[in-house]
Amino acid sequence: MAGRATKRTGVPAAPDLSAALSVATVEDHDVEDEASFWQLEFPDLDLSGRTAASVEFEQCRFRGTDLSGTTLDRTAFTDCAFENGSLANLTAEKSSMRRAELAVLRMTGLNWLDGVLRDVTVSQCRADLASFRFSKFQDVVFTGCNLMRADFERVEMAGVHFVECDLSGAQFSGARMSDTRFADCVLDGIGGVTSLAGATVATHDLAPLTYLLADALGVRIEEPASAERGIG
């Protein structure tokens, strides 16, 4: 967008949201094929269980909106904000979020497949069992999120930061990382640990990775006493 200042990698640009948004209603603004929504607020609307393709949302705010179980294809969210709603079990394929903020959402079982997240902040969200397989992330920050057993298989990550997140059992097989950081995160039992090459991990988060890396590389770890008994 013209006029935007150059920003640092890893720092998502904020959504460009108008202070004055029209109020959406299910009757006039339901999710359907090729629908286009601009400068709307979706307050506490039930939009769950929809199926639609080629939908565009621009400069929209979702407050308490329920999109659970909805299926979207080639859908774009640009300059949008989500809070206190649900994206649980939503499936979106080949879709994008650009300059978006997600806060205090239920995202369990979300499937964001072969899509794009760019300039996105995700904070205090429950996204366990979510899948982002084959997607591209650029300048995305997850803060204080439950990402247990989330699937990041073959995700391309550039400028992605995980801060104070529970990533227990998350899968990173085939992921590619540049300027990706993990700080104050739970990393127990993650899969595809060798795909963290290129990432930066806080010192106190490193212990669980030591054993995972050793196992992945076929390295046997011995306690000092055991090693001494084996000498001679």
C-alpha positions as CSV (number, residue, x, y, z in Angstrom):
1,M,0.0,0.0,0.0
2,A,1.4,3.4,-1.0
3,G,2.7,5.5,1.8
4,R,3.5,2.7,4.2
5,A,6.9,3.2,5.9
6,T,9.6,0.5,5.5
7,K,9.3,-1.9,8.5
8,R,11.7,-4.3,10.2
9,T,11.4,-8.0,9.4
10,G,9.5,-9.9,12.1
11,V,7.4,-6.9,13.0
12,P,3.9,-7.3,11.5
13,A,2.3,-4.2,10.0
14,A,-0.9,-3.3,11.8
15,P,-4.3,-3.5,10.0
16,D,-5.4,-0.3,8.3
17,L,-8.9,-0.2,9.9
18,S,-11.3,2.6,9.7
19,A,-12.6,4.0,13.0
20,A,-16.1,4.1,11.5
21,L,-17.4,0.7,10.4
22,S,-20.9,-0.2,9.2
23,V,-22.6,-2.9,11.2
24,A,-23.0,-6.2,9.3
25,T,-26.1,-8.4,9.6
26,V,-26.5,-12.1,8.6
27,E,-29.4,-11.1,6.4
28,D,-27.4,-8.6,4.3
29,H,-23.9,-9.9,4.7
30,D,-23.9,-13.7,4.9
31,V,-20.8,-15.6,3.6
32,E,-21.4,-16.8,0.1
33,D,-19.5,-17.4,-3.2
34,E,-17.7,-14.3,-4.6
35,A,-19.1,-12.0,-1.8
36,S,-17.1,-8.9,-1.1
37,F,-17.2,-7.1,2.3
38,W,-15.6,-3.7,3.0
39,Q,-15.4,-1.6,6.2
40,L,-17.8,-3.7,8.1
41,E,-18.1,-4.9,11.7
42,F,-19.4,-8.3,12.4
43,P,-20.6,-8.2,16.0
44,D,-21.5,-11.6,17.6
45,L,-22.8,-13.0,14.4
46,D,-23.2,-16.8,13.8
47,L,-21.5,-17.5,10.4
48,S,-20.7,-21.1,11.3
49,G,-21.0,-24.0,8.9
50,R,-20.9,-21.9,5.7
51,T,-19.2,-23.1,2.5
52,A,-18.0,-20.4,0.1
53,A,-15.3,-19.6,-2.4
54,S,-13.6,-16.4,-3.7
55,V,-14.8,-14.3,-0.7
56,E,-13.0,-11.0,0.1
57,F,-13.0,-9.2,3.4
58,E,-11.2,-5.8,3.6
59,Q,-11.0,-3.5,6.6
60,C,-13.4,-5.6,8.6
61,R,-13.6,-6.3,12.3
62,F,-15.0,-9.5,13.8
63,R,-16.1,-9.2,17.4
64,G,-17.4,-12.4,19.0
65,T,-18.1,-13.8,15.5
66,D,-18.6,-17.5,15.1
67,L,-17.0,-18.9,11.9
68,S,-16.5,-22.4,13.3
69,G,-16.9,-25.3,10.9
70,T,-17.0,-22.9,7.9
71,T,-15.2,-24.0,4.7
72,L,-13.6,-21.3,2.5
73,D,-11.6,-21.5,-0.7
74,R,-9.4,-18.8,-2.2
75,T,-10.7,-16.3,0.4
76,A,-8.8,-13.1,1.3
77,F,-8.8,-11.2,4.6
78,T,-7.0,-7.9,4.3
79,D,-6.6,-5.2,7.1
80,C,-8.9,-7.2,9.4
81,A,-9.2,-7.8,13.2
82,F,-10.7,-10.8,15.0
83,E,-11.3,-10.9,18.8
84,N,-13.3,-13.1,21.2
85,G,-14.8,-15.3,18.5
86,S,-14.3,-18.7,17.0
87,L,-12.4,-20.1,14.0
88,A,-12.5,-23.6,15.5
89,N,-12.6,-26.3,12.8
90,L,-12.7,-23.7,10.0
91,T,-11.1,-24.9,6.8
92,A,-9.5,-22.4,4.4
93,E,-7.6,-23.5,1.3
94,K,-5.4,-21.3,-0.8
95,S,-6.6,-18.3,1.2
96,S,-4.7,-15.3,2.7
97,M,-4.5,-13.0,5.7
98,R,-2.6,-9.8,5.2
99,R,-2.2,-7.2,8.0
100,A,-4.5,-9.0,10.4
101,E,-4.8,-9.2,14.2
102,L,-6.3,-12.3,16.0
103,A,-6.8,-12.1,19.7
104,V,-8.5,-14.4,22.3
105,L,-9.9,-16.7,19.7
106,R,-10.9,-20.4,19.7
107,M,-8.9,-21.9,16.8
108,T,-8.9,-25.6,17.8
109,G,-8.7,-27.7,14.7
110,L,-8.3,-24.8,12.3
111,N,-7.1,-25.9,8.8
112,W,-5.3,-23.1,7.0
113,L,-3.9,-25.1,4.1
114,D,-1.6,-24.0,1.3
115,G,-2.3,-20.4,2.2
116,V,-0.6,-17.2,3.2
117,L,-0.2,-15.3,6.5
118,R,1.6,-12.0,6.1
119,D,1.9,-9.3,8.7
120,V,-0.3,-11.2,11.2
121,T,-0.3,-11.2,15.0
122,V,-2.0,-14.0,16.9
123,S,-2.3,-13.5,20.7
124,Q,-3.8,-15.5,23.5
125,C,-5.5,-17.9,21.2
126,R,-6.3,-21.6,21.6
127,A,-5.0,-23.2,18.4
128,D,-4.3,-26.7,19.5
129,L,-4.5,-29.3,16.6
130,A,-4.5,-26.4,14.1
131,S,-2.9,-27.2,10.7
132,F,-1.1,-24.7,8.5
133,R,0.5,-27.3,6.1
134,F,2.1,-26.0,3.0
135,S,1.4,-22.4,3.8
136,K,3.7,-19.3,3.7
137,F,4.3,-17.1,6.7
138,Q,6.0,-13.8,6.6
139,D,6.2,-11.4,9.6
140,V,3.9,-13.4,11.8
141,V,4.0,-13.3,15.6
142,F,2.3,-15.9,17.9
143,T,2.1,-14.7,21.6
144,G,0.8,-16.6,24.5
145,C,-1.0,-19.2,22.3
146,N,-1.8,-22.9,22.9
147,L,-0.4,-24.5,19.8
148,M,-0.2,-28.1,21.2
149,R,0.1,-30.6,18.3
150,A,-0.3,-27.9,15.7
151,D,0.9,-28.9,12.2
152,F,3.5,-26.6,10.5
153,E,4.6,-29.3,8.0
154,R,6.4,-27.7,5.0
155,V,5.5,-24.2,6.1
156,E,7.8,-21.5,4.8
157,M,8.6,-19.2,7.7
158,A,10.3,-15.8,7.3
159,G,10.3,-13.4,10.2
160,V,8.1,-15.6,12.4
161,H,8.2,-15.3,16.2
162,F,6.7,-17.7,18.8
163,V,6.6,-16.0,22.2
164,E,5.4,-17.8,25.4
165,C,3.6,-20.4,23.4
166,D,2.9,-24.1,24.2
167,L,4.1,-26.0,21.1
168,S,4.1,-29.4,22.8
169,G,3.9,-32.1,20.1
170,A,3.8,-29.6,17.2
171,Q,5.0,-30.9,13.9
172,F,7.6,-29.0,11.8
173,S,8.7,-31.6,9.3
174,G,9.9,-30.0,6.1
175,A,9.4,-26.5,7.3
176,R,11.9,-23.9,6.1
177,M,12.9,-21.1,8.5
178,S,14.6,-17.7,8.2
179,D,14.7,-15.2,11.0
180,T,12.3,-17.4,13.0
181,R,12.5,-17.2,16.8
182,F,11.3,-19.2,19.7
183,A,11.3,-17.5,23.1
184,D,9.9,-18.8,26.4
185,C,8.1,-21.6,24.6
186,V,7.3,-25.2,25.5
187,L,8.9,-27.4,22.9
188,D,8.5,-30.8,24.4
189,G,8.0,-33.6,21.9
190,I,8.0,-31.5,18.7
191,G,8.3,-33.4,15.4
192,G,10.7,-32.5,12.6
193,V,13.2,-31.0,14.9
194,T,15.9,-30.9,12.3
195,S,13.7,-28.5,10.3
196,L,14.4,-25.8,12.9
197,A,17.7,-25.2,11.1
198,G,18.0,-21.4,10.7
199,A,15.8,-20.6,13.7
200,T,16.9,-18.9,16.9
201,V,15.9,-20.5,20.2
202,A,16.2,-18.9,23.7
203,T,18.8,-20.6,25.9
204,H,16.3,-21.8,28.5
205,D,14.1,-23.4,25.8
206,L,16.9,-25.5,24.5
207,A,16.9,-28.4,26.9
208,P,14.0,-30.4,25.4
209,L,15.5,-29.9,21.9
210,T,18.8,-31.5,23.0
211,Y,17.3,-34.9,23.4
212,L,15.1,-34.6,20.3
213,L,18.0,-33.6,18.1
214,A,20.2,-36.4,19.5
215,D,17.4,-38.9,18.7
216,A,16.9,-37.5,15.2
217,L,20.7,-37.7,14.5
218,G,21.1,-41.1,16.1
219,V,23.3,-39.8,18.9
220,R,23.3,-41.7,22.2
221,I,23.4,-39.7,25.4
222,E,25.0,-41.2,28.4
223,E,25.1,-40.1,32.0
224,P,28.7,-39.4,33.2
225,A,28.7,-42.4,35.6
226,S,27.7,-44.7,32.7
227,A,30.3,-43.4,30.4
228,E,33.0,-43.9,33.1
229,R,32.0,-47.5,33.6
230,G,32.4,-48.1,29.9
231,I,36.0,-47.0,29.9
232,G,38.5,-49.9,29.9
